[in-house]
Each structure stands twice: as structure tokens, then as C-alpha cells.
Amino acid sequence: MTTVIFDAEKFRQARLGLALTREALAASANISQVSIQRVERGQAVSPATAEALAKSLGLSLESSAVASDEREYQSVFISYGGPDEEFARLLWNGFVRRSIKVFFFAESAVPGQRLHRTMATAVLEYDRIVLVCSKASLDRPGILYEVEQVLAREATEGGQDLLIPLVVDDSLFVTWQPTRPDGDHRGDGRSSHR
């Protein structure tokens, strides 16, 4: 897939010249703040994201960015329940061997940081979220919370597909039923613990 890399300095000058915060620019371009951070770091974004940013900043895409064969997505968050940790560790090892930045709770969580905050922040920082779908994980409150966060992020990023379900057994198709069809578990007494 062809991606686009902005001239980070031109991007910064244009944003500051218009006195736009990340939040305001994200709203104006209808993209996520994560995409803006990618541009600021000189990382690739999709052509659609680049066009939306250029338009919001009044920049010519041709003079402020270049096409690239660089992969747009370079990081992954592994969402799994505690009983699936061994399988998730295999995934983590595979991603690490391929030099992909990965959040794997057992290796990446900061000791002493609140679990809820760790998960909410990490789900927003990584390009893709791999959801380990198994009987042991799908009804866990922490997993449901992470899925909610990803779906909300997908909605704010224009319906972009960020969640990658990895089906480990047939429970997703045979026995699993969401406890709340709308996916909203706020206020139902569930905590966000794994």
C-alpha cells in the first residue's frame, strides 16, 4: 500500500501558524490525534488522512509530503484474557522478532500504574489491536472494556478498521453472546480487571 509522509517541519509550521491544537486539527480534518502524532514523528499515514490534513492546513499535498512504500501501521496492542496469556506470549514473540512495536500486558505494563488507565491509554496509542477471541477471554470485563475503547476509536477515525479478531476456538461463533448488545458496559457494575 502506498502511504504518505509529510515534511514534519512544514506540517508543524502550518499547524502553529493557524494556532491549531492537535485536538482542533483532528476535529477539523475528521481524523484521530494518533494520526497527527504519526505525522509529527515523520511516520507514514494513509493518503486519505494526508489529504484531509493538507486541506485543513491549507497546504498543497504535492509540496508538503511524499509518497512512500513504508508501512502505515507499525505497532500492535494484544488484547487477551489472563487464561490466554501463553498464546498471547507466542503472538508477542512473533511481533517482536519482526521488529513490530507491541503492547503485551505481561511485558509492557508499568508496575504501579492503574490497570484501567494503562489499558485505556495503550489501546489509543497502538495502530492495530489484536483481540484473542476464546471462551476464556470474551466475557472478561477488561477485554470488553478494551473492545469498547477500540470501537469508539474506530468511530472517531472515520470507521477505520483497527480491531483484528484472532479466533482461537469456536466459542465466538457457537456459544458467545454479548451481555449487552450495544457493547456499552458502563454503569453495569463491571470493573475493568482482567
HELIX and SHEET records of a PDB file:
HELIX    1   1 ALA A    8  GLY A   17  1                                  10    
HELIX    2   2 ARG A   22  ALA A   29  1                                   8    
HELIX    3   3 GLN A   33  GLU A   40  1                                   8    
HELIX    4   4 PRO A   47  LEU A   57  1                                  11    
HELIX    5   5 LEU A   61  SER A   64  1                                   4    
HELIX    6   6 GLY A   82  ASP A   84  5                                   3    
HELIX    7   7 GLU A   85  ARG A   97  1                                  13    
HELIX    8   8 PHE A  105  SER A  108  1                                   4    
HELIX    9   9 LEU A  115  GLU A  125  1                                  11    
HELIX   10  10 PRO A  141  THR A  156  1                                  16    
HELIX   11  11 SER A  171  VAL A  174  1                                   4    
SHEET    1   A 2 THR A   3  PHE A   6  0                                        
SHEET    2   A 2 ALA A  65  SER A  68 -1                                        
SHEET    1   B 4 LYS A 101  PHE A 103  0                                        
SHEET    2   B 4 SER A  75  SER A  79  1                                        
SHEET    3   B 4 ARG A 128  CYS A 133  1                                        
SHEET    4   B 4 LEU A 163  VAL A 167  1                                        
END                                                                             
